[in-house]
Amino acid sequence: MSSLAIKDTKERNESEPFTWIKEYSDGTQELYMDDDIYESTSEINKTTISSTVFTYGFGFNPMNNLQIDLLGVFNSDASILDTDFYKSLQISFSLKFD
């Protein structure tokens, strides 16, 4: 299973408005200020790939509340006399509580 996420973030911490002073010949001044305006966008792309593997085998019920499963019997191409066959086997014990 693999997952890929891309996050692109830019953060502005400090900002000062654009300011200018206009001075006339008679000595009067006018102060002009433009506020900073920032637009923000966010984009997240996420891809997830998953798979399920099924394993087949044999199940035994020696008692009503116990099940023993021998899994992976059909997963190996090895002969029943080969040790690789036995290495690929899995065993499962399940207790049932009524």
C-alpha positions in Angstrom: 0.0 0.0 0.0 1.4 3.4 -0.9 0.2 6.9 -0.4 1.3 10.1 -2.0 0.3 13.5 -0.7 1.6 16.9 -2.0 1.1 20.0 0.1 2.3 23.4 -1.0 2.0 26.2 1.6 3.3 29.7 1.6 2.8 31.9 4.7 3.1 35.6 5.0 4.0 36.7 8.5 4.8 40.4 8.2 3.1 43.0 6.0 3.1 46.8 5.9 0.6 48.8 3.9 2.0 50.9 1.0 2.2 54.5 2.3 3.1 57.7 0.6 2.9 61.4 1.5 2.0 64.1 -0.9 3.3 67.5 0.0 1.9 70.7 -1.7 3.8 73.9 -2.2 1.9 75.7 0.6 3.3 73.1 3.1 0.2 71.0 3.5 0.6 67.2 3.4 -1.7 64.4 2.5 -1.1 60.9 3.6 -2.2 58.0 1.3 -2.2 54.3 2.4 -3.1 51.2 0.4 -4.0 48.2 2.5 -2.3 44.9 1.6 -4.7 42.4 0.2 -3.6 38.7 -0.1 -5.5 35.9 -1.7 -5.0 32.4 -0.4 -5.6 29.1 -2.2 -5.1 25.6 -1.0 -4.7 22.4 -3.1 -4.1 18.8 -1.8 -3.7 15.9 -4.1 -3.8 12.5 -2.5 -3.4 9.1 -4.3 -4.0 5.8 -2.4 -3.4 2.4 -3.7 -4.4 -0.7 -1.8 -4.6 -4.4 -2.4 -6.1 -7.4 -0.7 -4.4 -10.8 -0.8 -6.6 -13.9 -0.2 -5.0 -17.0 1.1 -6.7 -20.4 0.9 -6.2 -23.5 3.0 -7.8 -26.1 5.2 -9.8 -25.6 8.4 -10.3 -28.0 11.3 -12.8 -27.9 14.2 -11.4 -30.2 16.9 -13.9 -28.7 19.4 -17.0 -26.6 19.2 -15.2 -23.4 20.3 -11.8 -24.0 18.6 -10.9 -23.7 14.9 -7.5 -24.3 13.4 -6.7 -23.2 9.9 -3.7 -24.2 7.8 -3.3 -21.4 5.2 -1.1 -20.9 2.1 -1.4 -24.5 1.0 -2.1 -23.5 -2.7 0.3 -20.5 -2.8 3.5 -22.3 -3.4 4.7 -24.0 -6.6 7.0 -26.2 -4.6 6.5 -29.9 -4.1 5.0 -31.2 -0.8 8.4 -32.8 -0.3 10.3 -29.5 -0.6 11.0 -27.3 2.5 9.9 -24.1 0.7 6.4 -25.6 0.7 6.4 -25.7 4.5 8.0 -22.3 4.9 5.1 -20.7 3.0 2.4 -22.2 5.3 0.6 -20.2 8.0 -1.4 -21.5 10.9 -4.3 -19.7 12.6 -6.1 -20.6 15.9 -9.5 -19.1 16.5 -11.4 -19.3 19.8 -15.1 -18.8 19.7 -17.0 -17.6 22.8 -20.7 -18.2 22.8 
